[in-house]
Amino acid sequence: MPILNRHSQEIPESDDVSDTLAERAPESGETTPEELELAGLIVSALNLEIGAAEINAVAPIYGEGLGLDSIDILELSLAISKAYGVQLRSDDENNSKIFSSLRSLSRHIQQHRTKSP
């Protein structure tokens, strides 16, 4: 049975999370439920004074954009580890890509998560 998104577009059934997420999250489109959930974690973990829905999924989260600094990223990494079981290491050469946006971080988490929040 095909899966339909809220726009009644068929989403192919796939075991590959990244393929499914790519189908559901166009680069400049709306925020996915997974991204909104992660945005809520970011707001909560860092005590931000904005709502989760206000975080732009494609805007940078480090520096400009959301404005997080290196200490915020460390705190966020710990919260992500606790919530999703994903280990984010400070020496990972892909960190600039992983933390480039909410969308990028969410995709990384969905591909590597070991537990549900």
N, C-alpha and C positions, 0 to 999 in steps of 0.2 A: 504494500500500500504506500503510495507516495506521501511524502511529508510536505505540507504547505506552510509557507510563512504567512504573516498577517496580511500580505498583499496578494494572497492566493497564488503565489508563484511556487512551482514545484521545486523542492530542494532535493537533490539526489541523496539517496541513502548511502552513507559511507562510514567506514570504520575510521577513516582518517579525519581527526578533529580539525586539523588546519584547513582541509578542503571545505568542510562544512562551514567553518567560521568565515572563510573567505567568501563563500556564497552569500552568507547572511549579513556581512559587514562591508559594504562598498567603502572605498577609501575616503569618501567625503560625505557619506550618508549618515543615517541615524545610528544612535548608540544601541548596541545589542544588549540583551539582558545580562550576559556575562560581564560586559564592560561596565554596566551600571552597578552590578554587584561589586566589582572591583573598585569602582569609584567610591562606593559607600565605605568600603574597607579603608581606602586612602583617607577619606574625610574623617572617619572615626579614629584611625590609628594616629593621625597627625593633628587631630583637633583643629581641622581647618574650619574657617568661618564661611564656607560656601556649601551649597547642597550638592549631592552627588550628581544630580542631573545637570548641573551647571558646568561640569568638567567636559571640555571638548575632547572627543575621542581621538582626534588626529593632531591636536596641538601638543607641543613639547611638554613633558612633565618636569624635566630637569631644566633649571635656569629659567629662560623666558617661557611664556606659556603659563603653566601652573605655578612655576617659580620655586620648585623644590630645590634644596641644596643637598650636599653630600650626606649630612647628618640625617636629613629627612629620608633620603634613599636608604640609608642603613636601617632606620626604624621601620620603613615600609617593607624592606626585605625580611625583617624578622616577623612582621605581621603576616606577610604572604606565606612564609614558611609554616607558621602556626596554623593558618587557615586552610592552606591548600597542600601542604607537604612538599612544596617546591623550594629547593635550595638555590638561592641566588648568591653567588660568590663575588666578592669585591674584585677578585683578580680575573674574572671571566672576560675574555677579549671581546665578547659580543654585548657587553653591558650597554654601550652607547646605542646599539640597535634595539636591545630589549627594552630599555627605558626611554626610547625616543618618543613614545606617546602612550596614552592609555590603551589604545587599540593594539599596539605592538606588545605591550606588557601582558595584556589579557590573552593574546594569542599564545605567547610563550607559556603562560600559566596553564592554559587549557591543554597544551601539548605535553606538559610535564607533570601535571598534578597527580598526586597520589591519594588525595582524599577530598571530600566535599566539605564546604564550610558549614 
